[in-house]
Amino acid sequence: MAKPESTVINTNVKQKDPSTALVIAVTTRAIFSLEEEHKLYLEKGKEEYTRHQQANQDKPLPPGTAFAFIQAVQYVNKKILENNPAERDLFDILVLSNNSPESGTRIINSAKHYGLEISKFCFVSDEDSTQYLKSHGVKLFLSADRTDVCNALRRGVSAALVFQQEVQAPSTPLRVVFDGDAVLFSDETDQIFQEQGLEGALQYERAMEAIPIGDGPLKAFAMHLGKMRKKFGQEKSPIRTYLVTARSGRDMGIRAIKTLREWGLPIDEAFFMDGAPKGPILAQIQPHIFFDDGLHNIQGAQNVGVPSAWVP
């Protein structure tokens, strides 16, 4: 496999072992707010964009949607290493960018300015940069480009589309909220619901109650998160995970809970919304990131200032 055009190793950060680390790749537009620059790129082209980035290379970019999530991930690493300085099961962050290394200097400088522990900056000239994800051992990919996300999911990498929004940085610990069907779980029940309506979906769930739900696109990421979570007692964990699902607790919650138990995935709190809006609960939890496959739920989360990532 071809290597990215240019990989800049951040020597200020301890390099992690990708075979044991939970590697998260973020694009520059997911971690920083680059809306004006992106507009310039689309309207005036690459050369004008590169000129602008070089002229402003010492001016830090404002934080983007995934920024607070990356900061919270750093906090988890700090707590894990305090617990065991030899621990290798850590988060590892790399930035994947379609910038050239010349225009990418501003991105590197911005990361340094905020003290972000990004181990590698990969500047890729190919249209489809997702082909490099597997070679870096990436377990989660966050991008502001829908095509990128769909390509990553096709390659078997957990991925989600980040929408630009102003985010209030919540405090630690790291809080991650997952939707159920088509995110943590497969969309098998959703498909029955589309074909046979609610009654058909309920009958299917009752018949399948003892059989775990299939794997969803973010299961692998959630399982690795759960493995890190288990290194700490419930009270002292720097990671908290939540399930906020449209399923009803009475009719469709049992199978979901049995599935999580079968997987051995620790979830701190589960909310079965029975189709009610998720915004109020999310406002209460204040997660660093919320993953959902429904755009109406993403919109509801954005309305209450919650950083959201759509799993198409």
Beta strands, then each sheet from edge to edge (+ up, - down):
strand 1: 6-9
strand 2: 22-27
strand 3: 91-97
strand 4: 118-123
strand 5: 138-143
strand 6: 158-162
strand 7: 174-178
strand 8: 239-245
strand 9: 269-272
strand 10: 289-292
strand 11: 308-310
sheet 1: 1+ 4- 3- 2- 5- 6- 11+ 10+ 7+ 8+ 9+
end
